[in-house]
Amino acid sequence: MDKLRALRYFRRTVELNSFSLASEEFDVPPSSVSRRIKDLEKELGLELLRRTTRHVSTTELGQLYYQRIVKILDTLDDADDLVSQHKGALEGKLRISALQGYGEKVLYPVLQKFSQLYPAITLDLDFSQNLAAFSKDAVDIAIRAGKVSDDRVVARFLFRDEFKMVATSKLIAALQKKYNKDILNVEDLLSCPTIQFRGPYGLVSWWHQSKEKWQKLAINPVMTTNSGDTNLAAVLANEGIAIFPHWWIKEHLSRGEIKEVPFAGCISHMPGPELEMSILNQAAKYQVPKIKLCVDFLLEHLGS
């Protein structure tokens, strides 16, 4: 039995809770993954996985075994990468995760430049609203907002970005006429047509600053969606006002297609005026040449 391969199959099956997903990742039939893990269980003399027709889960001993082998496999992978890339040209797969909007609008154009310089490195990009976890997902680099609590993960500051509440000039003028004022306030927003974003964990709240304290705003949206592009399309169609990070809408602002809504105070998607973005990688993997190269490249081209 190829025990190392069996260990790799077992690890990814545990992390993905699926033989079929693990088999797709390794490009082998599900039966091959299942058979290798059964051989591993036979050698160990214990059951590692519970199998049903629809679900795979670890036994108590299986979970303990998984926790012990993960660090060993990571160390082997890091050693292989380090040695192979010091021997010759930079090559291999580089797995990068980012929030969908940022990944598509900002990150990908920079990665295209990276690929032109290093064509032997294959980029595997995961742009979605779901946050990748280094502990279980196959990811080398992630770009995320907020703080990181994992000591094994290094976060390098990229930039801070403000949130902007925007609408078309036509809608802003209509609202100013409706409320008979040039600058809107919190009370006005309660009856304004608003468009609210829905993230992977629910609706994203609106916050406003009052006397140096941040308070959640109870808006009444005319539409909610999990698509930032759909939100923006609705704004451009005069359907409502919405909040975006500046990087999402800066081109539309510069062209005059939308404008900041005149508002008495500060408004945000979080209890604070700015969103801090960082680039993350596992501390142990920064010395892998392709990872260090890409991290440094992104810091140079995206950092403030």
LOMAR-543257 format. One record per residue (C-alpha): residue number from 1; residue in one letter; x, y, z. Coordinates in pm, whole numbers. Layout:
BEGIN
> seq; type; x; y; z
> NUM; A; X; Y; Z
...
***
This chain:
BEGIN
> seq; type; x; y; z
> 1; M; 0; 0; 0
> 2; D; 116; 353; -84
> 3; K; 60; 483; 268
> 4; L; 149; 845; 191
> 5; R; -110; 858; -84
> 6; A; -365; 693; 143
> 7; L; -295; 956; 411
> 8; R; -348; 1235; 158
> 9; Y; -675; 1081; 43
> 10; F; -790; 1039; 403
> 11; R; -703; 1398; 491
> 12; R; -897; 1557; 206
> 13; T; -1193; 1322; 251
> 14; V; -1217; 1435; 612
> 15; E; -1186; 1802; 520
> 16; L; -1437; 1783; 236
> 17; N; -1669; 1526; 399
> 18; S; -1692; 1353; 64
> 19; F; -1520; 1076; -129
> 20; S; -1637; 1224; -459
> 21; L; -1503; 1574; -390
> 22; A; -1170; 1432; -276
> 23; S; -1153; 1216; -587
> 24; E; -1217; 1518; -810
> 25; E; -932; 1702; -642
> 26; F; -691; 1412; -698
> 27; D; -838; 1330; -1041
> 28; V; -904; 966; -956
> 29; P; -1225; 762; -927
> 30; P; -1409; 779; -591
> 31; S; -1363; 405; -559
> 32; S; -985; 453; -559
> 33; V; -1005; 699; -271
> 34; S; -1239; 473; -75
> 35; R; -1025; 165; -137
> 36; R; -702; 333; -28
> 37; I; -862; 454; 296
> 38; K; -1001; 107; 365
> 39; D; -649; -34; 321
> 40; L; -524; 228; 569
> 41; E; -795; 129; 817
> 42; K; -705; -237; 775
> 43; E; -337; -166; 843
> 44; L; -422; 40; 1153
> 45; G; -682; -206; 1272
> 46; L; -945; 60; 1338
> 47; E; -1228; 246; 1167
> 48; L; -1136; 601; 1066
> 49; L; -1452; 699; 880
> 50; R; -1822; 639; 916
> 51; R; -1981; 583; 578
> 52; T; -2342; 619; 471
> 53; T; -2490; 648; 123
> 54; R; -2496; 1027; 154
> 55; H; -2241; 1128; 413
> 56; V; -1888; 1065; 536
> 57; S; -1773; 1159; 885
> 58; T; -1480; 1075; 1109
> 59; T; -1491; 845; 1406
> 60; E; -1351; 972; 1734
> 61; L; -1020; 793; 1671
> 62; G; -1032; 902; 1309
> 63; Q; -1047; 1266; 1415
> 64; L; -749; 1221; 1649
> 65; Y; -555; 1049; 1373
> 66; Y; -643; 1328; 1129
> 67; Q; -519; 1596; 1368
> 68; R; -182; 1420; 1400
> 69; I; -121; 1360; 1029
> 70; V; -215; 1707; 903
> 71; K; 100; 1874; 1036
> 72; I; 316; 1590; 902
> 73; L; 165; 1616; 552
> 74; D; 195; 1995; 554
> 75; T; 561; 1968; 651
> 76; L; 627; 1720; 371
> 77; D; 449; 1939; 115
> 78; D; 640; 2247; 230
> 79; A; 970; 2061; 209
> 80; D; 890; 1933; -141
> 81; D; 795; 2281; -262
> 82; L; 1096; 2443; -105
> 83; V; 1347; 2198; -249
> 84; S; 1192; 2164; -595
> 85; Q; 1169; 2539; -649
> 86; H; 1521; 2606; -529
> 87; K; 1641; 2353; -785
> 88; G; 1504; 2532; -1088
> 89; A; 1236; 2753; -1236
> 90; L; 934; 2864; -1035
> 91; E; 644; 2639; -1124
> 92; G; 345; 2450; -990
> 93; K; -1; 2539; -867
> 94; L; -72; 2845; -651
> 95; R; -413; 2850; -481
> 96; I; -551; 3195; -403
> 97; S; -878; 3283; -229
> 98; A; -1053; 3621; -217
> 99; L; -1398; 3767; -179
> 100; Q; -1575; 3750; -512
> 101; G; -1614; 4121; -588
> 102; Y; -1262; 4214; -487
> 103; G; -1117; 3911; -661
> 104; E; -1286; 3983; -992
> 105; K; -1256; 4363; -998
> 106; V; -921; 4431; -832
> 107; L; -715; 4118; -772
> 108; Y; -750; 3936; -1105
> 109; P; -605; 4216; -1324
> 110; V; -296; 4217; -1100
> 111; L; -270; 3838; -1114
> 112; Q; -279; 3856; -1493
> 113; K; 43; 4060; -1477
> 114; F; 191; 3805; -1236
> 115; S; 105; 3520; -1476
> 116; Q; 272; 3700; -1766
> 117; L; 594; 3722; -1565
> 118; Y; 577; 3365; -1428
> 119; P; 387; 3151; -1683
> 120; A; 501; 2822; -1527
> 121; I; 301; 2898; -1211
> 122; T; -59; 2784; -1252
> 123; L; -311; 2996; -1064
> 124; D; -605; 2821; -899
> 125; L; -846; 3102; -801
> 126; D; -1138; 3074; -561
> 127; F; -1350; 3391; -568
> 128; S; -1659; 3354; -351
> 129; Q; -1841; 3502; -51
> 130; N; -1740; 3203; 160
> 131; L; -1426; 3250; 367
> 132; A; -1154; 2995; 301
> 133; A; -1000; 2838; 610
> 134; F; -632; 2739; 600
> 135; S; -711; 2462; 847
> 136; K; -926; 2270; 599
> 137; D; -925; 2433; 255
> 138; A; -657; 2387; -9
> 139; V; -537; 2748; -19
> 140; D; -192; 2907; -24
> 141; I; -284; 3277; -14
> 142; A; -604; 3452; 93
> 143; I; -711; 3815; 87
> 144; R; -958; 3905; 358
> 145; A; -1099; 4190; 562
> 146; G; -1073; 4217; 940
> 147; K; -853; 4059; 1203
> 148; V; -695; 3713; 1208
> 149; S; -688; 3509; 1529
> 150; D; -489; 3207; 1406
> 151; D; -124; 3218; 1523
> 152; R; -24; 2993; 1234
> 153; V; -143; 3251; 980
> 154; V; 52; 3566; 895
> 155; A; -156; 3871; 796
> 156; R; 13; 4152; 606
> 157; F; -169; 4482; 577
> 158; L; -274; 4577; 223
> 159; F; -488; 4890; 251
> 160; R; -780; 5061; 420
> 161; D; -1087; 5157; 221
> 162; E; -1386; 5373; 307
> 163; F; -1748; 5279; 259
> 164; K; -1957; 5507; 37
> 165; M; -2335; 5551; 37
> 166; V; -2426; 5626; -324
> 167; A; -2712; 5686; -564
> 168; T; -2769; 5850; -903
> 169; S; -2793; 6228; -926
> 170; K; -3155; 6187; -1035
> 171; L; -3253; 5991; -723
> 172; I; -3055; 6219; -491
> 173; A; -3236; 6522; -634
> 174; A; -3572; 6349; -589
> 175; L; -3493; 6265; -226
> 176; Q; -3375; 6619; -154
> 177; K; -3702; 6749; -296
> 178; K; -3906; 6492; -102
> 179; Y; -3750; 6580; 233
> 180; N; -3703; 6949; 147
> 181; K; -3336; 6950; 245
> 182; D; -2996; 6922; 78
> 183; I; -2842; 6691; 338
> 184; L; -3027; 6379; 451
> 185; N; -3021; 6240; 805
> 186; V; -3085; 5910; 979
> 187; E; -3461; 5963; 1000
> 188; D; -3477; 6021; 625
> 189; L; -3294; 5695; 553
> 190; L; -3566; 5497; 729
> 191; S; -3810; 5582; 450
> 192; C; -3559; 5604; 163
> 193; P; -3549; 5328; -102
> 194; T; -3243; 5129; 8
> 195; I; -3075; 4825; -144
> 196; Q; -2918; 4584; 104
> 197; F; -2643; 4331; 46
> 198; R; -2679; 3976; 177
> 199; G; -2354; 3802; 265
> 200; P; -2292; 3432; 341
> 201; Y; -2397; 3487; 703
> 202; G; -2706; 3700; 642
> 203; L; -2799; 4060; 563
> 204; V; -2512; 4309; 596
> 205; S; -2621; 4580; 838
> 206; W; -2599; 4955; 793
> 207; W; -2429; 5151; 1070
> 208; H; -2416; 5523; 1140
> 209; Q; -2200; 5727; 1374
> 210; S; -2377; 5936; 1634
> 211; K; -2184; 6135; 1895
> 212; E; -1872; 5920; 1840
> 213; K; -2073; 5599; 1888
> 214; W; -2170; 5358; 1613
> 215; Q; -2531; 5239; 1602
> 216; K; -2705; 4991; 1376
> 217; L; -2959; 5148; 1142
> 218; A; -3299; 4987; 1089
> 219; I; -3346; 5039; 715
> 220; N; -3641; 4917; 508
> 221; P; -3485; 4787; 185
> 222; V; -3675; 4773; -141
> 223; M; -3445; 4490; -251
> 224; T; -3188; 4254; -100
> 225; T; -2941; 4044; -299
> 226; N; -2617; 3853; -251
> 227; S; -2474; 4004; -571
> 228; G; -2280; 4328; -551
> 229; D; -2311; 4371; -928
> 230; T; -2689; 4338; -903
> 231; N; -2696; 4594; -622
> 232; L; -2495; 4833; -837
> 233; A; -2719; 4774; -1139
> 234; A; -3021; 4861; -925
> 235; V; -2851; 5179; -805
> 236; L; -2766; 5281; -1163
> 237; A; -3132; 5220; -1256
> 238; N; -3246; 5476; -993
> 239; E; -3407; 5204; -781
> 240; G; -3241; 5299; -453
> 241; I; -2932; 5393; -256
> 242; A; -2670; 5144; -139
> 243; I; -2339; 5121; 46
> 244; F; -2024; 4991; -124
> 245; P; -1653; 4984; -43
> 246; H; -1486; 5256; -248
> 247; W; -1283; 5014; -460
> 248; W; -1605; 4860; -594
> 249; I; -1750; 5184; -734
> 250; K; -1461; 5425; -783
> 251; E; -1481; 5410; -1164
> 252; H; -1855; 5482; -1159
> 253; L; -1796; 5772; -924
> 254; S; -1522; 5915; -1144
> 255; R; -1750; 5895; -1450
> 256; G; -2030; 6070; -1262
> 257; E; -2274; 5780; -1305
> 258; I; -2336; 5781; -930
> 259; K; -2260; 6022; -646
> 260; E; -2221; 6008; -272
> 261; V; -2549; 6076; -99
> 262; P; -2522; 6400; 106
> 263; F; -2560; 6275; 462
> 264; A; -2528; 6434; 804
> 265; G; -2275; 6199; 962
> 266; C; -2075; 5889; 877
> 267; I; -2234; 5570; 748
> 268; S; -2078; 5228; 699
> 269; H; -2133; 4854; 667
> 270; M; -1961; 4804; 1003
> 271; P; -1911; 4993; 1331
> 272; G; -1621; 5190; 1185
> 273; P; -1558; 5410; 882
> 274; E; -1298; 5193; 710
> 275; L; -1244; 4837; 596
> 276; E; -894; 4697; 648
> 277; M; -777; 4440; 395
> 278; S; -489; 4197; 453
> 279; I; -310; 3927; 259
> 280; L; -284; 3599; 449
> 281; N; -65; 3294; 425
> 282; Q; 43; 3019; 659
> 283; A; 356; 3124; 845
> 284; A; 533; 2798; 765
> 285; K; 479; 2841; 390
> 286; Y; 612; 3194; 335
> 287; Q; 958; 3060; 250
> 288; V; 816; 2850; -35
> 289; P; 948; 3058; -327
> 290; K; 629; 3075; -538
> 291; I; 422; 3181; -234
> 292; K; 671; 3442; -116
> 293; L; 703; 3575; -470
> 294; C; 328; 3614; -514
> 295; V; 272; 3765; -168
> 296; D; 544; 4023; -229
> 297; F; 408; 4096; -578
> 298; L; 56; 4155; -445
> 299; L; 184; 4375; -165
> 300; E; 372; 4585; -419
> 301; H; 80; 4623; -660
> 302; L; -218; 4633; -423
> 303; G; -79; 4774; -100
> 304; S; -136; 5132; 0
***
